[in-house]
């Protein structure tokens, strides 16, 4: 497999809420993160979702939630790769 990453990944675990009609606000765990995106652990994610956008929210105790718009760029048996787009 050809390595296409532009940014170094860092192992990082936190809870993420995924806002997408087919994912129903599911809360998942982040496995790693980089300057350009992150990988979240989720089972049974439909490969047809690759290319679609979703809003993610980092679950924290901060008064204002931190959200980012992302695009699903890959899917495998463990989870999905998300690219930051805004």
N, CA, C and O atoms as a Maestro MAE file, in Angstrom:
{
 s_m_m2io_version
 :::
 2.0.0
}

f_m_ct {
 s_m_title
 :::
 protein
 m_atom[344] {
  # First column is atom index #
  i_m_mmod_type
  r_m_x_coord
  r_m_y_coord
  r_m_z_coord
  i_m_residue_number
  s_m_chain_name
  s_m_pdb_residue_name
  s_m_pdb_atom_name
  i_m_atomic_number
  :::
  1 25 0.842 -1.182 0.000 1 A "UNK " " N  " 7
  2 3 0.000 0.000 0.000 1 A "UNK " " CA " 6
  3 2 0.889 1.246 0.000 1 A "UNK " " C  " 6
  4 15 1.872 1.315 0.737 1 A "UNK " " O  " 8
  5 25 0.542 2.206 -0.813 2 A "UNK " " N  " 7
  6 3 1.295 3.445 -0.930 2 A "UNK " " CA " 6
  7 2 0.909 4.390 0.211 2 A "UNK " " C  " 6
  8 15 -0.272 4.626 0.463 2 A "UNK " " O  " 8
  9 25 1.910 4.918 0.887 3 A "UNK " " N  " 7
  10 3 1.676 5.869 1.974 3 A "UNK " " CA " 6
  11 2 1.357 7.240 1.369 3 A "UNK " " C  " 6
  12 15 2.172 7.800 0.635 3 A "UNK " " O  " 8
  13 25 0.157 7.787 1.680 4 A "UNK " " N  " 7
  14 3 -0.265 9.063 1.107 4 A "UNK " " CA " 6
  15 2 -0.432 10.152 2.156 4 A "UNK " " C  " 6
  16 15 -0.862 11.259 1.834 4 A "UNK " " O  " 8
  17 25 -0.101 9.856 3.394 5 A "UNK " " N  " 7
  18 3 -0.285 10.853 4.454 5 A "UNK " " CA " 6
  19 2 0.690 12.005 4.282 5 A "UNK " " C  " 6
  20 15 1.862 11.811 3.957 5 A "UNK " " O  " 8
  21 25 0.172 13.220 4.511 6 A "UNK " " N  " 7
  22 3 1.018 14.415 4.440 6 A "UNK " " CA " 6
  23 2 1.431 14.886 5.820 6 A "UNK " " C  " 6
  24 15 2.377 15.662 5.958 6 A "UNK " " O  " 8
  25 25 0.730 14.422 6.842 7 A "UNK " " N  " 7
  26 3 0.985 14.867 8.203 7 A "UNK " " CA " 6
  27 2 1.224 13.673 9.114 7 A "UNK " " C  " 6
  28 15 0.615 12.617 8.946 7 A "UNK " " O  " 8
  29 25 2.116 13.852 10.080 8 A "UNK " " N  " 7
  30 3 2.397 12.798 11.036 8 A "UNK " " CA " 6
  31 2 1.207 12.596 11.967 8 A "UNK " " C  " 6
  32 15 0.611 13.562 12.445 8 A "UNK " " O  " 8
  33 25 0.868 11.337 12.219 9 A "UNK " " N  " 7
  34 3 -0.225 11.013 13.126 9 A "UNK " " CA " 6
  35 2 0.294 10.907 14.551 9 A "UNK " " C  " 6
  36 15 1.438 10.522 14.789 9 A "UNK " " O  " 8
  37 25 -0.578 11.260 15.496 10 A "UNK " " N  " 7
  38 3 -0.272 11.150 16.913 10 A "UNK " " CA " 6
  39 2 -1.378 10.327 17.558 10 A "UNK " " C  " 6
  40 15 -2.558 10.616 17.359 10 A "UNK " " O  " 8
  41 25 -1.014 9.309 18.325 11 A "UNK " " N  " 7
  42 3 -2.028 8.540 19.042 11 A "UNK " " CA " 6
  43 2 -2.731 9.460 20.024 11 A "UNK " " C  " 6
  44 15 -2.085 10.148 20.815 11 A "UNK " " O  " 8
  45 25 -4.046 9.469 19.969 12 A "UNK " " N  " 7
  46 3 -4.831 10.342 20.839 12 A "UNK " " CA " 6
  47 2 -6.211 9.735 21.007 12 A "UNK " " C  " 6
  48 15 -6.863 9.375 20.027 12 A "UNK " " O  " 8
  49 25 -6.647 9.624 22.231 13 A "UNK " " N  " 7
  50 3 -7.949 9.034 22.497 13 A "UNK " " CA " 6
  51 2 -8.864 10.066 23.139 13 A "UNK " " C  " 6
  52 15 -8.514 10.683 24.144 13 A "UNK " " O  " 8
  53 25 -10.039 10.245 22.545 14 A "UNK " " N  " 7
  54 3 -11.071 11.107 23.102 14 A "UNK " " CA " 6
  55 2 -12.403 10.678 22.501 14 A "UNK " " C  " 6
  56 15 -12.439 9.932 21.522 14 A "UNK " " O  " 8
  57 25 -13.479 11.145 23.082 15 A "UNK " " N  " 7
  58 3 -14.807 10.823 22.578 15 A "UNK " " CA " 6
  59 2 -15.225 11.874 21.554 15 A "UNK " " C  " 6
  60 15 -15.024 13.072 21.754 15 A "UNK " " O  " 8
  61 25 -15.815 11.399 20.449 16 A "UNK " " N  " 7
  62 3 -16.240 12.241 19.337 16 A "UNK " " CA " 6
  63 2 -17.694 11.895 19.009 16 A "UNK " " C  " 6
  64 15 -18.057 10.722 18.924 16 A "UNK " " O  " 8
  65 25 -18.514 12.923 18.826 17 A "UNK " " N  " 7
  66 3 -19.892 12.712 18.380 17 A "UNK " " CA " 6
  67 2 -19.950 12.999 16.885 17 A "UNK " " C  " 6
  68 15 -19.500 14.053 16.435 17 A "UNK " " O  " 8
  69 25 -20.503 12.066 16.113 18 A "UNK " " N  " 7
  70 3 -20.586 12.200 14.664 18 A "UNK " " CA " 6
  71 2 -22.000 12.625 14.265 18 A "UNK " " C  " 6
  72 15 -22.973 11.934 14.566 18 A "UNK " " O  " 8
  73 25 -22.102 13.759 13.591 19 A "UNK " " N  " 7
  74 3 -23.397 14.274 13.156 19 A "UNK " " CA " 6
  75 2 -23.561 14.030 11.664 19 A "UNK " " C  " 6
  76 15 -23.074 14.795 10.830 19 A "UNK " " O  " 8
  77 25 -24.262 12.937 11.348 20 A "UNK " " N  " 7
  78 3 -24.538 12.540 9.969 20 A "UNK " " CA " 6
  79 2 -25.843 11.754 9.994 20 A "UNK " " C  " 6
  80 15 -26.045 10.949 10.902 20 A "UNK " " O  " 8
  81 25 -26.732 11.959 9.030 21 A "UNK " " N  " 7
  82 3 -28.038 11.279 9.055 21 A "UNK " " CA " 6
  83 2 -27.955 9.761 9.219 21 A "UNK " " C  " 6
  84 15 -28.796 9.173 9.900 21 A "UNK " " O  " 8
  85 25 -26.964 9.120 8.616 22 A "UNK " " N  " 7
  86 3 -26.877 7.661 8.700 22 A "UNK " " CA " 6
  87 2 -26.137 7.172 9.943 22 A "UNK " " C  " 6
  88 15 -26.161 5.979 10.246 22 A "UNK " " O  " 8
  89 25 -25.480 8.082 10.666 23 A "UNK " " N  " 7
  90 3 -24.733 7.672 11.857 23 A "UNK " " CA " 6
  91 2 -25.453 8.053 13.145 23 A "UNK " " C  " 6
  92 15 -25.008 7.685 14.232 23 A "UNK " " O  " 8
  93 25 -26.549 8.779 13.037 24 A "UNK " " N  " 7
  94 3 -27.455 9.054 14.157 24 A "UNK " " CA " 6
  95 2 -26.797 9.624 15.406 24 A "UNK " " C  " 6
  96 15 -27.150 9.227 16.516 24 A "UNK " " O  " 8
  97 25 -25.852 10.541 15.254 25 A "UNK " " N  " 7
  98 3 -25.235 11.165 16.413 25 A "UNK " " CA " 6
  99 2 -24.428 10.214 17.273 25 A "UNK " " C  " 6
  100 15 -24.284 10.414 18.480 25 A "UNK " " O  " 8
  101 25 -23.907 9.186 16.645 26 A "UNK " " N  " 7
  102 3 -23.151 8.161 17.350 26 A "UNK " " CA " 6
  103 2 -21.922 8.766 18.034 26 A "UNK " " C  " 6
  104 15 -21.251 9.621 17.455 26 A "UNK " " O  " 8
  105 25 -21.622 8.328 19.264 27 A "UNK " " N  " 7
  106 3 -20.413 8.745 19.972 27 A "UNK " " CA " 6
  107 2 -19.392 7.631 19.808 27 A "UNK " " C  " 6
  108 15 -19.660 6.473 20.129 27 A "UNK " " O  " 8
  109 25 -18.201 8.002 19.297 28 A "UNK " " N  " 7
  110 3 -17.149 7.035 18.998 28 A "UNK " " CA " 6
  111 2 -15.848 7.493 19.656 28 A "UNK " " C  " 6
  112 15 -15.790 8.564 20.260 28 A "UNK " " O  " 8
  113 25 -14.811 6.674 19.533 29 A "UNK " " N  " 7
  114 3 -13.508 6.996 20.113 29 A "UNK " " CA " 6
  115 2 -12.515 7.336 19.013 29 A "UNK " " C  " 6
  116 15 -12.405 6.621 18.018 29 A "UNK " " O  " 8
  117 25 -11.795 8.430 19.202 30 A "UNK " " N  " 7
  118 3 -10.716 8.810 18.293 30 A "UNK " " CA " 6
  119 2 -9.508 7.923 18.604 30 A "UNK " " C  " 6
  120 15 -9.187 7.705 19.773 30 A "UNK " " O  " 8
  121 25 -8.835 7.410 17.564 31 A "UNK " " N  " 7
  122 3 -7.637 6.594 17.749 31 A "UNK " " CA " 6
  123 2 -6.372 7.405 17.545 31 A "UNK " " C  " 6
  124 15 -5.417 7.283 18.313 31 A "UNK " " O  " 8
  125 25 -6.367 8.241 16.500 32 A "UNK " " N  " 7
  126 3 -5.215 9.105 16.262 32 A "UNK " " CA " 6
  127 2 -5.652 10.354 15.509 32 A "UNK " " C  " 6
  128 15 -6.740 10.412 14.935 32 A "UNK " " O  " 8
  129 25 -4.776 11.347 15.528 33 A "UNK " " N  " 7
  130 3 -5.104 12.643 14.934 33 A "UNK " " CA " 6
  131 2 -3.848 13.221 14.292 33 A "UNK " " C  " 6
  132 15 -2.730 12.902 14.696 33 A "UNK " " O  " 8
  133 25 -4.043 14.073 13.291 34 A "UNK " " N  " 7
  134 3 -2.941 14.782 12.644 34 A "UNK " " CA " 6
  135 2 -3.414 16.189 12.296 34 A "UNK " " C  " 6
  136 15 -4.543 16.561 12.616 34 A "UNK " " O  " 8
  137 25 -2.569 16.963 11.650 35 A "UNK " " N  " 7
  138 3 -2.953 18.316 11.227 35 A "UNK " " CA " 6
  139 2 -4.072 18.301 10.196 35 A "UNK " " C  " 6
  140 15 -4.806 19.280 10.062 35 A "UNK " " O  " 8
  141 25 -4.207 17.191 9.461 36 A "UNK " " N  " 7
  142 3 -5.164 17.153 8.351 36 A "UNK " " CA " 6
  143 2 -6.405 16.302 8.602 36 A "UNK " " C  " 6
  144 15 -7.349 16.346 7.813 36 A "UNK " " O  " 8
  145 25 -6.421 15.527 9.687 37 A "UNK " " N  " 7
  146 3 -7.585 14.691 9.936 37 A "UNK " " CA " 6
  147 2 -7.426 13.796 11.141 37 A "UNK " " C  " 6
  148 15 -6.519 13.978 11.954 37 A "UNK " " O  " 8
  149 25 -8.327 12.815 11.252 38 A "UNK " " N  " 7
  150 3 -8.280 11.879 12.362 38 A "UNK " " CA " 6
  151 2 -8.907 10.557 11.955 38 A "UNK " " C  " 6
  152 15 -9.585 10.450 10.933 38 A "UNK " " O  " 8
  153 25 -8.662 9.560 12.782 39 A "UNK " " N  " 7
  154 3 -9.223 8.226 12.564 39 A "UNK " " CA " 6
  155 2 -10.056 7.886 13.783 39 A "UNK " " C  " 6
  156 15 -9.580 7.988 14.914 39 A "UNK " " O  " 8
  157 25 -11.308 7.478 13.558 40 A "UNK " " N  " 7
  158 3 -12.185 7.123 14.670 40 A "UNK " " CA " 6
  159 2 -12.601 5.660 14.562 40 A "UNK " " C  " 6
  160 15 -12.797 5.126 13.470 40 A "UNK " " O  " 8
  161 25 -12.727 5.034 15.723 41 A "UNK " " N  " 7
  162 3 -13.138 3.628 15.786 41 A "UNK " " CA " 6
  163 2 -14.654 3.550 15.730 41 A "UNK " " C  " 6
  164 15 -15.349 4.113 16.576 41 A "UNK " " O  " 8
  165 25 -15.154 2.851 14.730 42 A "UNK " " N  " 7
  166 3 -16.601 2.678 14.557 42 A "UNK " " CA " 6
  167 2 -16.814 1.371 13.798 42 A "UNK " " C  " 6
  168 15 -16.134 1.096 12.809 42 A "UNK " " O  " 8
  169 25 -17.746 0.589 14.263 43 A "UNK " " N  " 7
  170 3 -18.005 -0.686 13.583 43 A "UNK " " CA " 6
  171 2 -19.158 -0.532 12.602 43 A "UNK " " C  " 6
  172 15 -20.047 0.302 12.775 43 A "UNK " " O  " 8
  173 25 -19.114 -1.343 11.595 44 A "UNK " " N  " 7
  174 3 -20.207 -1.414 10.614 44 A "UNK " " CA " 6
  175 2 -20.520 -0.092 9.923 44 A "UNK " " C  " 6
  176 15 -21.688 0.262 9.767 44 A "UNK " " O  " 8
  177 25 -19.507 0.627 9.516 45 A "UNK " " N  " 7
  178 3 -19.731 1.863 8.771 45 A "UNK " " CA " 6
  179 2 -19.793 1.521 7.284 45 A "UNK " " C  " 6
  180 15 -18.876 0.897 6.750 45 A "UNK " " O  " 8
  181 25 -20.846 1.919 6.631 46 A "UNK " " N  " 7
  182 3 -21.085 1.630 5.224 46 A "UNK " " CA " 6
  183 2 -20.041 2.310 4.346 46 A "UNK " " C  " 6
  184 15 -19.841 3.520 4.450 46 A "UNK " " O  " 8
  185 25 -19.380 1.556 3.491 47 A "UNK " " N  " 7
  186 3 -18.369 2.117 2.591 47 A "UNK " " CA " 6
  187 2 -18.977 3.132 1.613 47 A "UNK " " C  " 6
  188 15 -18.253 3.944 1.037 47 A "UNK " " O  " 8
  189 25 -20.288 3.089 1.425 48 A "UNK " " N  " 7
  190 3 -20.949 4.070 0.560 48 A "UNK " " CA " 6
  191 2 -20.860 5.486 1.133 48 A "UNK " " C  " 6
  192 15 -21.107 6.455 0.416 48 A "UNK " " O  " 8
  193 25 -20.512 5.615 2.413 49 A "UNK " " N  " 7
  194 3 -20.395 6.937 3.035 49 A "UNK " " CA " 6
  195 2 -19.092 7.648 2.667 49 A "UNK " " C  " 6
  196 15 -18.951 8.846 2.916 49 A "UNK " " O  " 8
  197 25 -18.140 6.920 2.077 50 A "UNK " " N  " 7
  198 3 -16.877 7.549 1.681 50 A "UNK " " CA " 6
  199 2 -17.185 8.686 0.707 50 A "UNK " " C  " 6
  200 15 -17.915 8.517 -0.270 50 A "UNK " " O  " 8
  201 25 -16.603 9.851 1.007 51 A "UNK " " N  " 7
  202 3 -16.837 11.039 0.189 51 A "UNK " " CA " 6
  203 2 -17.873 11.977 0.780 51 A "UNK " " C  " 6
  204 15 -17.951 13.141 0.386 51 A "UNK " " O  " 8
  205 25 -18.677 11.482 1.728 52 A "UNK " " N  " 7
  206 3 -19.692 12.353 2.325 52 A "UNK " " CA " 6
  207 2 -19.089 13.177 3.468 52 A "UNK " " C  " 6
  208 15 -18.057 12.822 4.039 52 A "UNK " " O  " 8
  209 25 -19.752 14.267 3.777 53 A "UNK " " N  " 7
  210 3 -19.276 15.148 4.840 53 A "UNK " " CA " 6
  211 2 -20.080 14.913 6.110 53 A "UNK " " C  " 6
  212 15 -21.234 14.487 6.069 53 A "UNK " " O  " 8
  213 25 -19.445 15.201 7.235 54 A "UNK " " N  " 7
  214 3 -20.131 15.128 8.512 54 A "UNK " " CA " 6
  215 2 -19.508 16.138 9.464 54 A "UNK " " C  " 6
  216 15 -18.344 16.516 9.331 54 A "UNK " " O  " 8
  217 25 -20.301 16.552 10.407 55 A "UNK " " N  " 7
  218 3 -19.857 17.462 11.455 55 A "UNK " " CA " 6
  219 2 -19.455 16.585 12.639 55 A "UNK " " C  " 6
  220 15 -20.195 15.682 13.029 55 A "UNK " " O  " 8
  221 25 -18.279 16.855 13.208 56 A "UNK " " N  " 7
  222 3 -17.914 16.126 14.411 56 A "UNK " " CA " 6
  223 2 -17.812 17.093 15.578 56 A "UNK " " C  " 6
  224 15 -17.523 18.277 15.405 56 A "UNK " " O  " 8
  225 25 -18.050 16.576 16.742 57 A "UNK " " N  " 7
  226 3 -17.979 17.369 17.968 57 A "UNK " " CA " 6
  227 2 -17.124 16.617 18.972 57 A "UNK " " C  " 6
  228 15 -17.393 15.457 19.285 57 A "UNK " " O  " 8
  229 25 -16.083 17.289 19.480 58 A "UNK " " N  " 7
  230 3 -15.251 16.694 20.513 58 A "UNK " " CA " 6
  231 2 -16.007 16.813 21.834 58 A "UNK " " C  " 6
  232 15 -16.431 17.902 22.219 58 A "UNK " " O  " 8
  233 25 -16.172 15.687 22.521 59 A "UNK " " N  " 7
  234 3 -16.889 15.665 23.795 59 A "UNK " " CA " 6
  235 2 -15.921 16.101 24.894 59 A "UNK " " C  " 6
  236 15 -14.969 15.389 25.212 59 A "UNK " " O  " 8
  237 25 -16.172 17.273 25.468 60 A "UNK " " N  " 7
  238 3 -15.325 17.807 26.538 60 A "UNK " " CA " 6
  239 2 -16.201 18.427 27.614 60 A "UNK " " C  " 6
  240 15 -17.426 18.478 27.499 60 A "UNK " " O  " 8
  241 25 -15.545 18.889 28.650 61 A "UNK " " N  " 7
  242 3 -16.267 19.589 29.717 61 A "UNK " " CA " 6
  243 2 -16.277 21.099 29.486 61 A "UNK " " C  " 6
  244 15 -16.748 21.850 30.341 61 A "UNK " " O  " 8
  245 25 -15.765 21.551 28.347 62 A "UNK " " N  " 7
  246 3 -15.755 22.975 28.029 62 A "UNK " " CA " 6
  247 2 -17.178 23.478 27.802 62 A "UNK " " C  " 6
  248 15 -18.028 22.727 27.322 62 A "UNK " " O  " 8
  249 25 -17.446 24.734 28.140 63 A "UNK " " N  " 7
  250 3 -18.809 25.254 27.992 63 A "UNK " " CA " 6
  251 2 -19.301 25.310 26.543 63 A "UNK " " C  " 6
  252 15 -20.491 25.128 26.289 63 A "UNK " " O  " 8
  253 25 -18.396 25.560 25.596 64 A "UNK " " N  " 7
  254 3 -18.785 25.596 24.177 64 A "UNK " " CA " 6
  255 2 -18.164 24.414 23.462 64 A "UNK " " C  " 6
  256 15 -16.943 24.256 23.479 64 A "UNK " " O  " 8
  257 25 -18.973 23.585 22.837 65 A "UNK " " N  " 7
  258 3 -18.432 22.405 22.151 65 A "UNK " " CA " 6
  259 2 -17.514 22.801 20.993 65 A "UNK " " C  " 6
  260 15 -17.750 23.801 20.314 65 A "UNK " " O  " 8
  261 25 -16.485 22.021 20.782 66 A "UNK " " N  " 7
  262 3 -15.570 22.208 19.653 66 A "UNK " " CA " 6
  263 2 -16.037 21.320 18.517 66 A "UNK " " C  " 6
  264 15 -16.112 20.101 18.670 66 A "UNK " " O  " 8
  265 25 -16.353 21.923 17.370 67 A "UNK " " N  " 7
  266 3 -16.853 21.173 16.228 67 A "UNK " " CA " 6
  267 2 -15.985 21.440 15.006 67 A "UNK " " C  " 6
  268 15 -15.345 22.486 14.899 67 A "UNK " " O  " 8
  269 25 -15.972 20.477 14.084 68 A "UNK " " N  " 7
  270 3 -15.259 20.617 12.814 68 A "UNK " " CA " 6
  271 2 -16.046 19.910 11.728 68 A "UNK " " C  " 6
  272 15 -16.683 18.885 11.970 68 A "UNK " " O  " 8
  273 25 -15.995 20.469 10.528 69 A "UNK " " N  " 7
  274 3 -16.570 19.815 9.359 69 A "UNK " " CA " 6
  275 2 -15.497 18.898 8.777 69 A "UNK " " C  " 6
  276 15 -14.350 19.307 8.599 69 A "UNK " " O  " 8
  277 25 -15.880 17.652 8.483 70 A "UNK " " N  " 7
  278 3 -14.931 16.674 7.959 70 A "UNK " " CA " 6
  279 2 -15.529 15.924 6.779 70 A "UNK " " C  " 6
  280 15 -16.730 15.985 6.515 70 A "UNK " " O  " 8
  281 25 -14.658 15.222 6.084 71 A "UNK " " N  " 7
  282 3 -15.059 14.382 4.960 71 A "UNK " " CA " 6
  283 2 -14.543 12.972 5.221 71 A "UNK " " C  " 6
  284 15 -13.396 12.791 5.628 71 A "UNK " " O  " 8
  285 25 -15.392 11.974 4.987 72 A "UNK " " N  " 7
  286 3 -14.970 10.585 5.155 72 A "UNK " " CA " 6
  287 2 -14.113 10.206 3.947 72 A "UNK " " C  " 6
  288 15 -14.589 10.219 2.812 72 A "UNK " " O  " 8
  289 25 -12.840 9.865 4.202 73 A "UNK " " N  " 7
  290 3 -11.928 9.568 3.097 73 A "UNK " " CA " 6
  291 2 -11.557 8.090 3.001 73 A "UNK " " C  " 6
  292 15 -11.050 7.641 1.973 73 A "UNK " " O  " 8
  293 25 -11.810 7.334 4.071 74 A "UNK " " N  " 7
  294 3 -11.566 5.888 3.985 74 A "UNK " " CA " 6
  295 2 -12.343 5.170 5.072 74 A "UNK " " C  " 6
  296 15 -12.730 5.758 6.082 74 A "UNK " " O  " 8
  297 25 -12.560 3.884 4.840 75 A "UNK " " N  " 7
  298 3 -13.292 3.056 5.786 75 A "UNK " " CA " 6
  299 2 -12.669 1.664 5.774 75 A "UNK " " C  " 6
  300 15 -12.349 1.128 4.713 75 A "UNK " " O  " 8
  301 25 -12.499 1.084 6.958 76 A "UNK " " N  " 7
  302 3 -12.018 -0.287 7.039 76 A "UNK " " CA " 6
  303 2 -12.754 -0.992 8.175 76 A "UNK " " C  " 6
  304 15 -13.723 -0.453 8.710 76 A "UNK " " O  " 8
  305 25 -12.313 -2.172 8.543 77 A "UNK " " N  " 7
  306 3 -13.044 -2.949 9.540 77 A "UNK " " CA " 6
  307 2 -13.008 -2.328 10.932 77 A "UNK " " C  " 6
  308 15 -13.879 -2.621 11.751 77 A "UNK " " O  " 8
  309 25 -12.023 -1.478 11.220 78 A "UNK " " N  " 7
  310 3 -11.898 -0.879 12.551 78 A "UNK " " CA " 6
  311 2 -12.581 0.481 12.671 78 A "UNK " " C  " 6
  312 15 -13.036 0.854 13.752 78 A "UNK " " O  " 8
  313 25 -12.656 1.222 11.565 79 A "UNK " " N  " 7
  314 3 -13.223 2.569 11.675 79 A "UNK " " CA " 6
  315 2 -13.156 3.347 10.376 79 A "UNK " " C  " 6
  316 15 -13.099 2.776 9.286 79 A "UNK " " O  " 8
  317 25 -13.164 4.700 10.523 80 A "UNK " " N  " 7
  318 3 -13.153 5.574 9.359 80 A "UNK " " CA " 6
  319 2 -12.091 6.663 9.510 80 A "UNK " " C  " 6
  320 15 -11.806 7.131 10.613 80 A "UNK " " O  " 8
  321 25 -11.514 7.052 8.372 81 A "UNK " " N  " 7
  322 3 -10.587 8.176 8.325 81 A "UNK " " CA " 6
  323 2 -11.336 9.421 7.908 81 A "UNK " " C  " 6
  324 15 -12.059 9.413 6.911 81 A "UNK " " O  " 8
  325 25 -11.168 10.485 8.662 82 A "UNK " " N  " 7
  326 3 -11.840 11.755 8.400 82 A "UNK " " CA " 6
  327 2 -10.821 12.833 8.089 82 A "UNK " " C  " 6
  328 15 -9.805 12.957 8.774 82 A "UNK " " O  " 8
  329 25 -11.095 13.612 7.056 83 A "UNK " " N  " 7
  330 3 -10.224 14.725 6.658 83 A "UNK " " CA " 6
  331 2 -10.912 16.026 7.063 83 A "UNK " " C  " 6
  332 15 -12.093 16.227 6.780 83 A "UNK " " O  " 8
  333 25 -10.155 16.915 7.735 84 A "UNK " " N  " 7
  334 3 -10.702 18.229 8.069 84 A "UNK " " CA " 6
  335 2 -10.894 19.037 6.790 84 A "UNK " " C  " 6
  336 15 -9.980 19.123 5.970 84 A "UNK " " O  " 8
  337 25 -12.083 19.635 6.608 85 A "UNK " " N  " 7
  338 3 -12.311 20.450 5.414 85 A "UNK " " CA " 6
  339 2 -12.707 21.874 5.743 85 A "UNK " " C  " 6
  340 15 -12.766 22.712 4.843 85 A "UNK " " O  " 8
  341 25 -12.972 22.169 6.971 86 A "UNK " " N  " 7
  342 3 -13.287 23.568 7.344 86 A "UNK " " CA " 6
  343 2 -12.958 23.788 8.798 86 A "UNK " " C  " 6
  344 15 -13.146 24.890 9.314 86 A "UNK " " O  " 8
  :::
 }
 m_bond[343] {
  # First column is bond index #
  i_m_from
  i_m_to
  i_m_order
  :::
  1 1 2 1
  2 2 3 1
  3 3 4 2
  4 3 5 1
  5 5 6 1
  6 6 7 1
  7 7 8 2
  8 7 9 1
  9 9 10 1
  10 10 11 1
  11 11 12 2
  12 11 13 1
  13 13 14 1
  14 14 15 1
  15 15 16 2
  16 15 17 1
  17 17 18 1
  18 18 19 1
  19 19 20 2
  20 19 21 1
  21 21 22 1
  22 22 23 1
  23 23 24 2
  24 23 25 1
  25 25 26 1
  26 26 27 1
  27 27 28 2
  28 27 29 1
  29 29 30 1
  30 30 31 1
  31 31 32 2
  32 31 33 1
  33 33 34 1
  34 34 35 1
  35 35 36 2
  36 35 37 1
  37 37 38 1
  38 38 39 1
  39 39 40 2
  40 39 41 1
  41 41 42 1
  42 42 43 1
  43 43 44 2
  44 43 45 1
  45 45 46 1
  46 46 47 1
  47 47 48 2
  48 47 49 1
  49 49 50 1
  50 50 51 1
  51 51 52 2
  52 51 53 1
  53 53 54 1
  54 54 55 1
  55 55 56 2
  56 55 57 1
  57 57 58 1
  58 58 59 1
  59 59 60 2
  60 59 61 1
  61 61 62 1
  62 62 63 1
  63 63 64 2
  64 63 65 1
  65 65 66 1
  66 66 67 1
  67 67 68 2
  68 67 69 1
  69 69 70 1
  70 70 71 1
  71 71 72 2
  72 71 73 1
  73 73 74 1
  74 74 75 1
  75 75 76 2
  76 75 77 1
  77 77 78 1
  78 78 79 1
  79 79 80 2
  80 79 81 1
  81 81 82 1
  82 82 83 1
  83 83 84 2
  84 83 85 1
  85 85 86 1
  86 86 87 1
  87 87 88 2
  88 87 89 1
  89 89 90 1
  90 90 91 1
  91 91 92 2
  92 91 93 1
  93 93 94 1
  94 94 95 1
  95 95 96 2
  96 95 97 1
  97 97 98 1
  98 98 99 1
  99 99 100 2
  100 99 101 1
  101 101 102 1
  102 102 103 1
  103 103 104 2
  104 103 105 1
  105 105 106 1
  106 106 107 1
  107 107 108 2
  108 107 109 1
  109 109 110 1
  110 110 111 1
  111 111 112 2
  112 111 113 1
  113 113 114 1
  114 114 115 1
  115 115 116 2
  116 115 117 1
  117 117 118 1
  118 118 119 1
  119 119 120 2
  120 119 121 1
  121 121 122 1
  122 122 123 1
  123 123 124 2
  124 123 125 1
  125 125 126 1
  126 126 127 1
  127 127 128 2
  128 127 129 1
  129 129 130 1
  130 130 131 1
  131 131 132 2
  132 131 133 1
  133 133 134 1
  134 134 135 1
  135 135 136 2
  136 135 137 1
  137 137 138 1
  138 138 139 1
  139 139 140 2
  140 139 141 1
  141 141 142 1
  142 142 143 1
  143 143 144 2
  144 143 145 1
  145 145 146 1
  146 146 147 1
  147 147 148 2
  148 147 149 1
  149 149 150 1
  150 150 151 1
  151 151 152 2
  152 151 153 1
  153 153 154 1
  154 154 155 1
  155 155 156 2
  156 155 157 1
  157 157 158 1
  158 158 159 1
  159 159 160 2
  160 159 161 1
  161 161 162 1
  162 162 163 1
  163 163 164 2
  164 163 165 1
  165 165 166 1
  166 166 167 1
  167 167 168 2
  168 167 169 1
  169 169 170 1
  170 170 171 1
  171 171 172 2
  172 171 173 1
  173 173 174 1
  174 174 175 1
  175 175 176 2
  176 175 177 1
  177 177 178 1
  178 178 179 1
  179 179 180 2
  180 179 181 1
  181 181 182 1
  182 182 183 1
  183 183 184 2
  184 183 185 1
  185 185 186 1
  186 186 187 1
  187 187 188 2
  188 187 189 1
  189 189 190 1
  190 190 191 1
  191 191 192 2
  192 191 193 1
  193 193 194 1
  194 194 195 1
  195 195 196 2
  196 195 197 1
  197 197 198 1
  198 198 199 1
  199 199 200 2
  200 199 201 1
  201 201 202 1
  202 202 203 1
  203 203 204 2
  204 203 205 1
  205 205 206 1
  206 206 207 1
  207 207 208 2
  208 207 209 1
  209 209 210 1
  210 210 211 1
  211 211 212 2
  212 211 213 1
  213 213 214 1
  214 214 215 1
  215 215 216 2
  216 215 217 1
  217 217 218 1
  218 218 219 1
  219 219 220 2
  220 219 221 1
  221 221 222 1
  222 222 223 1
  223 223 224 2
  224 223 225 1
  225 225 226 1
  226 226 227 1
  227 227 228 2
  228 227 229 1
  229 229 230 1
  230 230 231 1
  231 231 232 2
  232 231 233 1
  233 233 234 1
  234 234 235 1
  235 235 236 2
  236 235 237 1
  237 237 238 1
  238 238 239 1
  239 239 240 2
  240 239 241 1
  241 241 242 1
  242 242 243 1
  243 243 244 2
  244 243 245 1
  245 245 246 1
  246 246 247 1
  247 247 248 2
  248 247 249 1
  249 249 250 1
  250 250 251 1
  251 251 252 2
  252 251 253 1
  253 253 254 1
  254 254 255 1
  255 255 256 2
  256 255 257 1
  257 257 258 1
  258 258 259 1
  259 259 260 2
  260 259 261 1
  261 261 262 1
  262 262 263 1
  263 263 264 2
  264 263 265 1
  265 265 266 1
  266 266 267 1
  267 267 268 2
  268 267 269 1
  269 269 270 1
  270 270 271 1
  271 271 272 2
  272 271 273 1
  273 273 274 1
  274 274 275 1
  275 275 276 2
  276 275 277 1
  277 277 278 1
  278 278 279 1
  279 279 280 2
  280 279 281 1
  281 281 282 1
  282 282 283 1
  283 283 284 2
  284 283 285 1
  285 285 286 1
  286 286 287 1
  287 287 288 2
  288 287 289 1
  289 289 290 1
  290 290 291 1
  291 291 292 2
  292 291 293 1
  293 293 294 1
  294 294 295 1
  295 295 296 2
  296 295 297 1
  297 297 298 1
  298 298 299 1
  299 299 300 2
  300 299 301 1
  301 301 302 1
  302 302 303 1
  303 303 304 2
  304 303 305 1
  305 305 306 1
  306 306 307 1
  307 307 308 2
  308 307 309 1
  309 309 310 1
  310 310 311 1
  311 311 312 2
  312 311 313 1
  313 313 314 1
  314 314 315 1
  315 315 316 2
  316 315 317 1
  317 317 318 1
  318 318 319 1
  319 319 320 2
  320 319 321 1
  321 321 322 1
  322 322 323 1
  323 323 324 2
  324 323 325 1
  325 325 326 1
  326 326 327 1
  327 327 328 2
  328 327 329 1
  329 329 330 1
  330 330 331 1
  331 331 332 2
  332 331 333 1
  333 333 334 1
  334 334 335 1
  335 335 336 2
  336 335 337 1
  337 337 338 1
  338 338 339 1
  339 339 340 2
  340 339 341 1
  341 341 342 1
  342 342 343 1
  343 343 344 2
  :::
 }
}
